[in-house]
Amino acid sequence: MFDMMGMMGKMKELQDKMKQAQDQLQYLTATAESGGGLVKATANGQRRLLKLEIDESLLQPQDRDMLADLVVAAVNKVMDEAGEKAKEELKSKTAGLIPNIPGLDLGGFGL
């Protein structure tokens, strides 16, 4: 027999856990670099850029194009890393609440 009330309770619990986990993503950070460490970017689990460090040696007018490329590379890399960390964090916080159903896409939940 299908337990509708039990299912609704599980969905509410899942919603609450997801909200808590998503709120905590602001405290999860990732750092990536490009140019052998000349440019470093730090982002949080909500994919917000928190910090950008640029080595002074790149602050020359003739290095303008290279600097832009290194910033883009570092930011793209850290956003990917922050996204992966966030995905793993959300999975760990909701473990056991979501059944493993083949073909079930939970991408809209950040999983």
DSSP file with accessible surface (Angstrom, degrees, kcal/mol):
  #  RESIDUE AA STRUCTURE BP1 BP2  ACC     N-H-->O    O-->H-N    N-H-->O    O-->H-N    TCO  KAPPA ALPHA  PHI   PSI    X-CA   Y-CA   Z-CA
    1    1 A M              0   0  238      0, 0.0     2,-0.4     0, 0.0     0, 0.0   0.000 360.0 360.0 360.0 136.2    0.0    0.0    0.0
    2    2 A F        -     0   0  141      1,-0.1     2,-1.1     4,-0.0     4,-0.0  -0.627 360.0-145.8 -80.4 126.2    1.3    3.4   -0.9
    3    3 A D     >  +     0   0  105     -2,-0.4     4,-2.2     1,-0.2     5,-0.2  -0.753  20.8 176.6 -97.2  92.0    1.8    5.7    2.1
    4    4 A M  H  > S+     0   0  112     -2,-1.1     4,-2.5     1,-0.2     5,-0.2   0.896  80.5  50.4 -63.9 -41.8    0.9    9.2    0.8
    5    5 A M  H  > S+     0   0  151      1,-0.2     4,-2.2     2,-0.2    -1,-0.2   0.908 110.7  49.7 -65.2 -39.7    1.3   10.9    4.2
    6    6 A G  H  > S+     0   0   30      2,-0.2     4,-2.2     1,-0.2    -1,-0.2   0.903 111.2  49.6 -63.9 -41.3    4.7    9.3    4.7
    7    7 A M  H  X S+     0   0   91     -4,-2.2     4,-2.3     2,-0.2    -2,-0.2   0.907 110.0  50.2 -64.1 -42.0    5.8   10.4    1.2
    8    8 A M  H  X S+     0   0  113     -4,-2.5     4,-2.3     1,-0.2    -1,-0.2   0.900 109.6  51.8 -64.6 -39.0    4.7   14.0    1.9
    9    9 A G  H  X S+     0   0   40     -4,-2.2     4,-2.4     2,-0.2    -1,-0.2   0.907 109.5  49.5 -62.6 -41.9    6.6   13.9    5.2
   10   10 A K  H  X S+     0   0  100     -4,-2.2     4,-2.7     2,-0.2    -2,-0.2   0.898 109.9  51.3 -64.3 -39.8    9.7   12.8    3.3
   11   11 A M  H  X S+     0   0   91     -4,-2.3     4,-2.7     2,-0.2    -2,-0.2   0.908 110.6  48.4 -64.7 -40.7    9.3   15.5    0.8
   12   12 A K  H  X S+     0   0  113     -4,-2.3     4,-2.5     2,-0.2    -2,-0.2   0.922 112.3  49.0 -64.6 -42.2    9.0   18.2    3.5
   13   13 A E  H  X S+     0   0   82     -4,-2.4     4,-2.7     2,-0.2    -2,-0.2   0.921 111.5  49.5 -63.1 -41.9   12.1   16.8    5.2
   14   14 A L  H  X S+     0   0   16     -4,-2.7     4,-2.8     1,-0.2     5,-0.2   0.929 110.2  50.8 -62.5 -44.9   14.0   16.8    1.9
   15   15 A Q  H  X S+     0   0  125     -4,-2.7     4,-2.3     1,-0.2    -2,-0.2   0.921 111.9  47.3 -58.0 -46.6   12.9   20.5    1.3
   16   16 A D  H  X S+     0   0   71     -4,-2.5     4,-2.4     2,-0.2    -2,-0.2   0.924 113.3  47.4 -62.8 -45.0   14.1   21.5    4.8
   17   17 A K  H  X S+     0   0   81     -4,-2.7     4,-2.7     1,-0.2    -2,-0.2   0.900 111.9  50.7 -64.2 -40.8   17.4   19.7    4.4
   18   18 A M  H  X S+     0   0    8     -4,-2.8     4,-2.9    -5,-0.2     5,-0.2   0.921 110.2  49.5 -63.3 -43.0   18.0   21.2    0.9
   19   19 A K  H  X S+     0   0  119     -4,-2.3     4,-2.3    -5,-0.2    -2,-0.2   0.936 113.0  46.6 -61.5 -46.7   17.2   24.7    2.2
   20   20 A Q  H  X S+     0   0  119     -4,-2.4     4,-1.6     2,-0.2    -2,-0.2   0.928 114.2  47.6 -61.5 -45.5   19.7   24.2    5.1
   21   21 A A  H  X S+     0   0    1     -4,-2.7     4,-0.8     1,-0.2    -2,-0.2   0.918 111.7  49.6 -63.8 -43.1   22.4   22.8    2.8
   22   22 A Q  H >< S+     0   0   75     -4,-2.9     3,-0.7     1,-0.2     4,-0.4   0.887 108.4  53.7 -64.7 -37.0   21.9   25.6    0.3
   23   23 A D  H >< S+     0   0   64     -4,-2.3     3,-0.8     1,-0.2    -1,-0.2   0.852 106.7  53.2 -64.0 -32.8   22.2   28.2    3.0
   24   24 A Q  H >< S+     0   0   98     -4,-1.6     3,-1.9     1,-0.2     4,-0.5   0.669  86.3  83.2 -77.7 -15.0   25.5   26.7    4.1
   25   25 A L  G X< S+     0   0   13     -4,-0.8    20,-1.9    -3,-0.7     3,-1.0   0.768  76.7  70.0 -63.2 -22.4   27.0   26.9    0.7
   26   26 A Q  G <  S+     0   0   86     -3,-0.8    -1,-0.3    -4,-0.4    -2,-0.1   0.760  99.4  49.6 -65.4 -21.0   28.0   30.5    1.3
   27   27 A Y  G <  S+     0   0  157     -3,-1.9     2,-0.4    -4,-0.1    -1,-0.2   0.563  90.6  91.1 -94.5  -9.4   30.6   29.2    3.8
   28   28 A L    <   -     0   0   32     -3,-1.0    17,-1.5    -4,-0.5     2,-0.3  -0.738  61.9-171.7 -86.1 128.7   32.1   26.6    1.4
   29   29 A T  E     -A   44   0A  68     -2,-0.4     2,-0.3    15,-0.2    15,-0.2  -0.912  16.9-170.7-126.2 155.3   35.0   28.0   -0.5
   30   30 A A  E     -A   43   0A   2     13,-2.4    13,-2.4    -2,-0.3     2,-0.4  -0.980   7.8-158.4-137.0 147.1   37.2   27.0   -3.4
   31   31 A T  E     +A   42   0A  74     -2,-0.3     2,-0.3    11,-0.2    11,-0.2  -0.989  12.7 175.0-128.8 137.4   40.4   28.6   -4.7
   32   32 A A  E     -A   41   0A   6      9,-2.5     9,-3.0    -2,-0.4     2,-0.3  -0.943   9.3-158.9-136.2 159.3   41.9   28.2   -8.2
   33   33 A E  E     -A   40   0A  87     -2,-0.3     2,-0.3     7,-0.2     7,-0.2  -0.906   6.2-166.5-136.8 164.4   44.8   29.8  -10.0
   34   34 A S  E >>> +A   39   0A  16      5,-2.2     5,-1.9    -2,-0.3     4,-0.6  -0.923  68.1  40.6-141.7 166.8   46.2   30.4  -13.4
   35   35 A G  G >45S-     0   0   35     -2,-0.3     3,-0.8     1,-0.2    -1,-0.1   0.860 132.1 -58.8  62.6  35.5   49.5   31.5  -14.8
   36   36 A G  G 345S-     0   0   81      1,-0.2    -1,-0.2    -3,-0.1     0, 0.0   0.835 110.3 -42.5  64.5  29.9   51.4   29.4  -12.3
   37   37 A G  G <45S+     0   0   20     -3,-0.5    -1,-0.2     2,-0.3    -2,-0.2   0.461 108.2 119.4  96.7   2.9   49.8   31.2   -9.4
   38   38 A L  T <<5S+     0   0   56     -3,-0.8    17,-2.9    -4,-0.6     2,-0.4   0.803  81.7  35.5 -71.2 -26.9   50.1   34.7  -10.8
   39   39 A V  E   <S-AB  34  54A   0     -5,-1.9    -5,-2.2    15,-0.2     2,-0.4  -0.997  72.8-176.7-128.1 127.2   46.2   35.0  -10.6
   40   40 A K  E     -AB  33  53A  76     13,-2.6    13,-3.3    -2,-0.4     2,-0.4  -0.988   3.5-168.7-125.8 135.3   44.2   33.4   -7.8
   41   41 A A  E     -AB  32  52A   0     -9,-3.0    -9,-2.5    -2,-0.4     2,-0.4  -0.963   3.0-164.1-124.1 140.1   40.4   33.4   -7.6
   42   42 A T  E     +AB  31  51A  20      9,-2.7     8,-3.3    -2,-0.4     9,-1.8  -0.989  14.1 171.2-124.5 132.8   38.3   32.4   -4.6
   43   43 A A  E     -AB  30  49A   0    -13,-2.4   -13,-2.4    -2,-0.4     6,-0.2  -0.910  24.1-125.4-134.3 162.2   34.6   31.6   -4.8
   44   44 A N  E >   -A   29   0A  10      4,-1.9     3,-1.9    -2,-0.3   -15,-0.2  -0.468  38.8 -92.7-101.4 178.9   31.9   30.2   -2.5
   45   45 A G  T 3  S+     0   0    5    -20,-1.9   -19,-0.2   -17,-1.5   -20,-0.1   0.620 123.8  63.3 -67.5 -12.7   29.6   27.3   -3.0
   46   46 A Q  T 3  S-     0   0   80    -21,-0.4    -1,-0.3   -18,-0.3     3,-0.1   0.229 119.1-111.8 -91.4  11.9   26.9   29.7   -4.3
   47   47 A R    <   +     0   0  130     -3,-1.9     2,-0.5     1,-0.2    -2,-0.2   0.873  69.0 145.5  58.1  43.4   29.3   30.4   -7.2
   48   48 A R        -     0   0  162     -4,-0.2    -4,-1.9   -22,-0.0     2,-0.4  -0.939  53.4-122.0-108.8 128.3   30.0   34.0   -6.1
   49   49 A L  E     +B   43   0A  77     -2,-0.5    -6,-0.3    -6,-0.2     3,-0.1  -0.568  34.6 173.8 -69.9 123.1   33.5   35.3   -6.6
   50   50 A L  E     +     0   0A  94     -8,-3.3     2,-0.3    -2,-0.4    -7,-0.2   0.770  59.4   9.2-101.0 -34.1   34.8   36.4   -3.2
   51   51 A K  E     -B   42   0A 117     -9,-1.8    -9,-2.7     2,-0.0     2,-0.4  -0.997  50.4-166.9-153.9 142.4   38.4   37.3   -3.9
   52   52 A L  E     -B   41   0A  69     -2,-0.3     2,-0.5   -11,-0.2   -11,-0.2  -0.983  11.0-168.1-134.2 119.6   40.7   37.9   -6.8
   53   53 A E  E     -B   40   0A  79    -13,-3.3   -13,-2.6    -2,-0.4     2,-0.5  -0.942   2.9-172.4-111.9 130.5   44.5   38.2   -6.3
   54   54 A I  E     -B   39   0A  57     -2,-0.5   -15,-0.2   -15,-0.2   -16,-0.1  -0.986  26.3-121.4-126.1 124.8   46.8   39.4   -9.1
   55   55 A D    >   -     0   0   73    -17,-2.9     3,-2.0    -2,-0.5     4,-0.2  -0.388  22.9-125.7 -61.9 138.0   50.5   39.3   -8.8
   56   56 A E  G >  S+     0   0  160      1,-0.3     3,-2.0     2,-0.2    -1,-0.1   0.779 104.7  72.1 -58.3 -27.4   52.0   42.8   -9.2
   57   57 A S  G 3  S+     0   0   64      1,-0.3    -1,-0.3     2,-0.1     3,-0.2   0.739  93.9  55.7 -64.8 -18.5   54.3   41.7  -12.0
   58   58 A L  G <  S+     0   0    5     -3,-2.0     2,-1.0     1,-0.2    -1,-0.3   0.489  80.7  92.2 -89.2  -3.7   51.2   41.5  -14.3
   59   59 A L    <   +     0   0  100     -3,-2.0    -1,-0.2    -4,-0.2    -2,-0.1  -0.207  58.4 115.2 -89.9  49.0   50.2   45.1  -13.7
   60   60 A Q  S >  S-     0   0   88     -2,-1.0     3,-1.9    -3,-0.2     4,-0.2  -0.916  72.9-124.8-115.4 140.8   52.0   46.4  -16.7
   61   61 A P  G >  S+     0   0  108      0, 0.0     3,-1.4     0, 0.0     4,-0.2   0.870 111.2  56.3 -53.5 -36.4   50.3   48.0  -19.7
   62   62 A Q  G 3  S+     0   0  144      1,-0.3     3,-0.2     2,-0.1     4,-0.2   0.696 104.4  54.0 -71.7 -15.7   52.0   45.6  -22.1
   63   63 A D  G <> S+     0   0   40     -3,-1.9     4,-2.9     1,-0.2    -1,-0.3   0.268  74.5 110.7 -99.8  13.2   50.5   42.6  -20.1
   64   64 A R  H <> S+     0   0  192     -3,-1.4     4,-2.2     1,-0.2    -1,-0.2   0.905  79.1  43.4 -56.9 -48.5   46.9   43.8  -20.3
   65   65 A D  H  > S+     0   0  128     -3,-0.2     4,-2.2    -4,-0.2    -1,-0.2   0.918 115.2  49.0 -66.2 -42.0   45.7   41.0  -22.7
   66   66 A M  H  > S+     0   0   86     -4,-0.2     4,-2.5     2,-0.2    -2,-0.2   0.916 109.8  52.7 -64.6 -40.2   47.5   38.3  -20.9
   67   67 A L  H  X S+     0   0   33     -4,-2.9     4,-2.6     1,-0.2     5,-0.2   0.937 108.3  50.0 -60.5 -45.8   46.2   39.5  -17.6
   68   68 A A  H  X S+     0   0   51     -4,-2.2     4,-2.5    -5,-0.2    -1,-0.2   0.922 111.2  49.3 -59.9 -43.6   42.6   39.4  -18.9
   69   69 A D  H  X S+     0   0  113     -4,-2.2     4,-2.4     1,-0.2    -1,-0.2   0.907 111.7  48.6 -62.7 -41.6   43.1   35.8  -20.1
   70   70 A L  H  X S+     0   0   27     -4,-2.5     4,-2.5     2,-0.2     5,-0.2   0.886 110.9  50.3 -68.2 -37.2   44.6   34.7  -16.8
   71   71 A V  H  X S+     0   0   31     -4,-2.6     4,-2.7     2,-0.2     5,-0.3   0.951 111.7  47.8 -65.0 -46.7   41.7   36.3  -14.8
   72   72 A V  H  X S+     0   0   84     -4,-2.5     4,-2.8    -5,-0.2     5,-0.3   0.934 113.0  49.0 -59.8 -44.3   39.1   34.6  -17.1
   73   73 A A  H  X S+     0   0   47     -4,-2.4     4,-2.3    -5,-0.2    -1,-0.2   0.929 113.3  45.8 -63.2 -45.6   40.9   31.2  -16.7
   74   74 A A  H  X S+     0   0    0     -4,-2.5     4,-2.5     2,-0.2     5,-0.2   0.918 114.7  47.4 -65.5 -42.4   41.2   31.5  -12.9
   75   75 A V  H  X S+     0   0   31     -4,-2.7     4,-2.4    -5,-0.2     5,-0.2   0.938 112.8  48.4 -66.9 -44.4   37.6   32.6  -12.5
   76   76 A N  H  X S+     0   0   91     -4,-2.8     4,-2.0    -5,-0.3    -1,-0.2   0.925 113.1  48.7 -60.6 -42.3   36.2   29.8  -14.8
   77   77 A K  H  X S+     0   0  101     -4,-2.3     4,-2.3    -5,-0.3    -2,-0.2   0.926 112.1  47.1 -64.9 -45.0   38.3   27.2  -13.0
   78   78 A V  H  X S+     0   0    0     -4,-2.5     4,-3.0     1,-0.2     5,-0.2   0.869 109.1  54.6 -69.2 -32.0   37.2   28.3   -9.5
   79   79 A M  H  X S+     0   0   38     -4,-2.4     4,-2.3    -5,-0.2    -1,-0.2   0.922 109.7  47.6 -66.7 -39.2   33.5   28.4  -10.5
   80   80 A D  H  X S+     0   0  107     -4,-2.0     4,-2.2    -5,-0.2    -2,-0.2   0.936 114.5  46.3 -63.6 -45.3   33.8   24.8  -11.8
   81   81 A E  H  X S+     0   0   73     -4,-2.3     4,-2.5     1,-0.2    -2,-0.2   0.909 112.7  49.2 -65.6 -42.1   35.5   23.8   -8.5
   82   82 A A  H  X S+     0   0    0     -4,-3.0     4,-2.6     1,-0.2    -1,-0.2   0.904 110.5  51.8 -64.3 -39.4   33.0   25.6   -6.3
   83   83 A G  H  X S+     0   0    6     -4,-2.3     4,-2.4    -5,-0.2    -2,-0.2   0.907 110.6  47.4 -62.8 -42.4   30.1   24.1   -8.3
   84   84 A E  H  X S+     0   0  105     -4,-2.2     4,-2.4     2,-0.2    -2,-0.2   0.909 112.5  49.2 -65.6 -43.0   31.5   20.6   -7.8
   85   85 A K  H  X S+     0   0  100     -4,-2.5     4,-2.4     2,-0.2    -2,-0.2   0.913 112.0  49.1 -62.0 -41.7   32.1   21.2   -4.0
   86   86 A A  H  X S+     0   0   10     -4,-2.6     4,-2.7     2,-0.2     5,-0.2   0.918 109.7  51.6 -63.9 -42.5   28.6   22.5   -3.7
   87   87 A K  H  X S+     0   0   74     -4,-2.4     4,-2.3     1,-0.2    -2,-0.2   0.931 111.9  46.1 -60.7 -45.8   27.2   19.5   -5.5
   88   88 A E  H  X S+     0   0  107     -4,-2.4     4,-2.4     2,-0.2    -1,-0.2   0.892 112.1  51.6 -65.3 -39.4   29.1   17.1   -3.2
   89   89 A E  H  X S+     0   0   54     -4,-2.4     4,-2.2     2,-0.2    -2,-0.2   0.927 110.8  47.2 -63.1 -45.7   28.0   19.0   -0.1
   90   90 A L  H  X S+     0   0    4     -4,-2.7     4,-1.3     1,-0.2    -2,-0.2   0.903 111.4  51.9 -64.4 -38.7   24.3   18.9   -1.1
   91   91 A K  H  < S+     0   0  102     -4,-2.3     4,-0.4    -5,-0.2     3,-0.3   0.920 111.1  47.1 -62.8 -43.4   24.6   15.2   -1.9
   92   92 A S  H >< S+     0   0   75     -4,-2.4     3,-0.7     1,-0.2    -1,-0.2   0.877 111.3  51.1 -68.1 -35.1   26.1   14.5    1.5
   93   93 A K  H 3< S+     0   0   97     -4,-2.2    -1,-0.2     1,-0.2    -2,-0.2   0.738 117.3  39.1 -73.6 -22.5   23.5   16.6    3.4
   94   94 A T  T >X S+     0   0    5     -4,-1.3     3,-2.2    -3,-0.3     4,-0.8   0.277  81.6 140.8-111.2  11.6   20.6   14.9    1.6
   95   95 A A  T <4 S+     0   0   74     -3,-0.7    -3,-0.1    -4,-0.4    -4,-0.0  -0.260  74.3  14.8 -57.0 133.7   22.0   11.3    1.7
   96   96 A G  T 34 S+     0   0   75      2,-0.4    -1,-0.3     1,-0.1    -4,-0.0   0.262 109.6  83.7  86.9 -14.3   19.3    8.8    2.4
   97   97 A L  T <4 S+     0   0   23     -3,-2.2    -2,-0.2     1,-0.2   -83,-0.1   0.734  84.8  56.4 -90.6 -24.7   16.4   11.2    1.8
   98   98 A I  S  < S-     0   0   35     -4,-0.8    -2,-0.4   -84,-0.1    -1,-0.2  -0.934  84.7-130.8-112.4 121.3   16.3   10.8   -2.0
   99   99 A P        -     0   0   85      0, 0.0     2,-1.4     0, 0.0    -2,-0.1  -0.374  25.2-112.6 -67.1 149.0   15.9    7.3   -3.4
  100  100 A N        +     0   0  161     -4,-0.0    -2,-0.0    -2,-0.0     0, 0.0  -0.678  47.6 171.2 -84.8  91.4   18.3    6.2   -6.1
  101  101 A I    >   -     0   0   90     -2,-1.4     3,-2.2     3,-0.1    -3,-0.0  -0.913  35.5-119.6-107.0 117.1   15.9    6.0   -9.0
  102  102 A P  T 3  S+     0   0  122      0, 0.0     3,-0.1     0, 0.0    -2,-0.0  -0.286  98.5  16.4 -56.0 132.8   17.5    5.4  -12.4
  103  103 A G  T 3  S+     0   0   84      1,-0.3     2,-0.6     0, 0.0     0, 0.0   0.325  86.9 136.4  88.3  -8.4   16.8    8.3  -14.8
  104  104 A L    <   -     0   0   85     -3,-2.2     2,-0.7     2,-0.0    -1,-0.3  -0.621  42.6-154.1 -76.8 117.2   15.6   10.7  -12.0
  105  105 A D        +     0   0  138     -2,-0.6     3,-0.3     1,-0.1    -1,-0.0  -0.844  23.1 171.4 -97.5 114.3   17.2   14.1  -12.7
  106  106 A L    > > +     0   0   37     -2,-0.7     3,-1.8     1,-0.2     5,-1.6   0.073  41.2 118.9-107.3  22.8   17.7   16.2   -9.6
  107  107 A G  G > 5 +     0   0   41      1,-0.3     3,-1.5     2,-0.2    -1,-0.2   0.819  68.4  62.2 -58.1 -31.7   19.7   18.9  -11.5
  108  108 A G  G 3 5S+     0   0   85     -3,-0.3    -1,-0.3     1,-0.3    -2,-0.1   0.709 100.6  54.5 -68.6 -17.9   17.1   21.5  -10.6
  109  109 A F  G < 5S-     0   0   90     -3,-1.8    -1,-0.3     2,-0.1    -2,-0.2   0.412 122.9-104.4 -92.3  -1.7   17.8   20.9   -6.9
  110  110 A G  T < 5       0   0   38     -3,-1.5    -3,-0.2     1,-0.3   -20,-0.2   0.620 360.0 360.0  88.2  10.9   21.5   21.6   -7.4
  111  111 A L      <       0   0   31     -5,-1.6    -1,-0.3   -21,-0.1    -2,-0.1  -0.738 360.0 360.0 -98.9 360.0   22.4   17.9   -7.1
